[in-house]
Amino acid sequence: MKKVTLTELSNNIERILDEVLETGIPIEINKNGKLLKIAPVEQIDKLKNLTFKPDVMRGNPDDLVNVTWEQEINIGLP
């Protein structure tokens, strides 16, 4: 990880930000002994990793709308 001072960041903010975006490598800034990090935020498309699984559900999905669990709950109760 590249480290820069606050002065370097102030003098070269556009160049440094462009570098972070191009390389994907974060930079660390030291401000009065405390560390800050500038890193690119990845845009993740969570849906792109889904796979089609036609056999996951068998039957009519509308049958799930009125599912009742009363019979299962009362099993074994006096």
Helices and strands as residue ranges (DSSP letters): E 2-5, H 6-11, H 13-23, E 27-31, E 34-38, G 46-49, G 61-64, H 70-73
